């Protein structure tokens, strides 16, 4: 067994919904560098998992009338199905609901507490539930929203335990100064350093307003903050506190691969927790960019979420992985386009690589009865091909070590294109006509086959299926799984006398017109099924009676006054005219409307809602509003002039 080890992690993904192509991008990158290190002879650990606790999960489960565990079980199953479909060779899938993980979180919490770095106090501040993130007022965006997701935050006051993160500010800055490559890419390093220099505040690490989480070991009325919980998964994945030998063998992690939106948690919160727990810090954290669609982030409300399962079913796992790694410079934002996707498949995979393999094997079949010839008489083009190959593997290795996947693939494809050019330069079909040049022809075909051997081994890091298909057509008896990076770099290791096996193209060309036609037919069929399903659901749903509807008093109200409630950036105190009566109510729409915008509007309100006190203000009714998945909101108004107090029927 190798004494060289390599430990890489993906984020511990949040199971609030099925994963999209952006998550696939992250995991493909982590799997690729892991497979490459295995080629180099490293013993590797690749950890992924699911972050299953927190307020957002509990709320989502309640909406589906399920327990949180039941809710996440189904989604986590879809995670594993996707990674299997993507042919990801992870060594451990950590679920934060597992007994092992709970024990690890409780242990590290207690250890930091016993050290005096966790204390009880009261949290007063803003919280973004979708991001499960605390924010100070100065950290909110210009509109007072979460700076990460731009959704509305809520004011929160509750008893909490706090981690003395501020205590480690200077030590963290010193560490970053001594380890300039810790945060990658370099441009994100300055962002994190500036964030730290603005002043680290102590971190709230427990909640009491919900109970879906790991209880604080010293106070079971609290549950541990979801990020303190989730980050510990990187220790759980390599059996911390259960297998000391294994843990010491792989920790510290060689690299955490994450999206840039969670870089702060991994480069500020996580290192300070590890410092407090007296554990070594990871060697590197890489925050890659976003995968954009139509110029923006994916969201269900925009209808631009790309389903990776559908892509794999339509184009194959190799095509999906190749596109993600080749199209986007790792570390920057990139755009997904189906047109570009198909173009990449056709130009790079079908034309350049697939055609090279097909032409070469066919010529060996035709001119040497399928037997790999010996390389004897050199041609004037051999030396340059060999030089290009040597430089390619050197550059490719350097770029993979720095996670520049797109550049590494461009290196490899330059060699593939150069090899295709070698065919055009040596003209084997001309050599075959001259019996005196048969040895020269044999050399050309040997060089082509040997280059394809080296390409196939290299592609093991990137593509899970094509290398084995290439290996089979090349007829090599040695197992592909036993090949190493040294075998890829070495020239001339193909054995003469091997029998090639001509086969079908490994990457058939995609007819874009036919593909879009197929998509349209599938959409029509799906719309038809949805319509039938909707009709069935309407016929089976539990209707309310007219009497029950009659209990709800909806009336038109004219807004007379509106003002921001002091201390809240979300709530407005609104005075309305309801017929002969004036009412006061509280509306959570300050993020979407200026107070003066509402004055004069005739809105629809629930007039018989039980009065309540919200943020210290009495509220007698509710204004109706509509919102989308992005949190955009509009109040419900009437489109014609009608007296206030009119009943909505």
Buried (B, 14 or more C-beta within 10 A) or exposed (E): EEEEBBBBBBBBBBBBEBBBBBBBBBBBBBBBBBBBBBBBEBBBBBBBBBBBBBBBBBBBBEEEEBEBEEBBBEBBEBBBEBBEBBBBEBBBBBBBBBEBBBBBBBBBBBBBBEEEBBEBEEBEBBBBBBBBBBBEEEBBEEEBBBBBBEBBBEBBEBBBBBBBBBBBBEEBBEBBEEEEEBBBBEEBBEBBBEBBEEEBBBBBBBBBEBEBBBBBBBBEEBBBBBBBBBBBBBBBBBBBEEEEEBBEBBBEBBBBBBBBBBBBBBBBBBBBBBBBBEBEBBBBBBBBBBBBBEEEBBBEEBEBBBBBBEBBEBBBBBBBBBBBBBBBBBBEBBBBBBEEBBBBBBEBBBBBBBBBBBBBBEBBBEBBEBBBBEBEBBBEBBEEBBEBBEEBBEBBBEBBEBBBBBBBBBBBBBBBBBBBBBBEBBEBEEBBEEEEBBBBBBBBBBBBBBBBBBBBBBBBBBBBBBBBBBBBBBBBEEEBEEBEBEBBBBBEBBEEEBBBEBEEEBBEBBEBEEBEEEEEEEEEEEEEEEEEEEEEEEEEEEEEEEEEEEEEEBBBBBBBBBEBBEEBBBBBBBBBBBBEEEBBBBBBBBBBBEBEEBBEBBBBBBBEBEEEEBBEBEBBBBBBBEEEEEBEBEBEBEEEEEEBBBEBE
